[in-house]
Amino acid sequence: MLTGSHEHTLDEKNRLTLPSKFRDSFEGGVVLARGIDRCVAAYPRDEWERSLGKRIGELEGLSRDDRRLQRFFFASAAEAELDKQGRVMVPAALLEHGGLGREVTVAGVYDHLEIWDRAAWRAEMQEAEGSAEDVAERLAGKRD
């Protein structure tokens, strides 16, 4: 399980050094993709193939919404390997999608990582802290 958040910087070649506690999860490779929120998602390759990639890939090709969602995730996704220093290069299209500058936050979100512009991450966390109680109450109501 991928948990915790870490502040990092992208180098001049747009490479991100993954926090050491996460590297073992990405030994089989990494898939970088657009996050639904303005971030970049990083999945261990096997997790991508087993979960999100499979679910999105199996959407109905005759549905306009399904095709759009497939394009959103697959068109800019990039497969990569970590180098010996545990770095991965973030492609320009994904940098743009996430609005990533040099200073980023890498957050573990159960089965994947999210890479956020540091200022955007702080704003997201501030908003989440203000609404977490309400969301929890709504979700608890769905279980009844």
Secondary structure as GFF3:
##gff-version 3
##sequence-region A 1 144
A	DSSP	beta_strand	5	9	.	.	.	ID=ss1
A	DSSP	beta_strand	15	17	.	.	.	ID=ss2
A	DSSP	alpha_helix	20	23	.	.	.	ID=ss3
A	DSSP	three_ten_helix	24	26	.	.	.	ID=ss4
A	DSSP	beta_strand	30	34	.	.	.	ID=ss5
A	DSSP	beta_strand	40	44	.	.	.	ID=ss6
A	DSSP	alpha_helix	45	50	.	.	.	ID=ss7
A	DSSP	alpha_helix	52	57	.	.	.	ID=ss8
A	DSSP	alpha_helix	64	74	.	.	.	ID=ss9
A	DSSP	beta_strand	78	80	.	.	.	ID=ss10
A	DSSP	beta_strand	87	89	.	.	.	ID=ss11
A	DSSP	alpha_helix	92	98	.	.	.	ID=ss12
A	DSSP	beta_strand	103	109	.	.	.	ID=ss13
A	DSSP	beta_strand	112	117	.	.	.	ID=ss14
A	DSSP	alpha_helix	118	143	.	.	.	ID=ss15
###
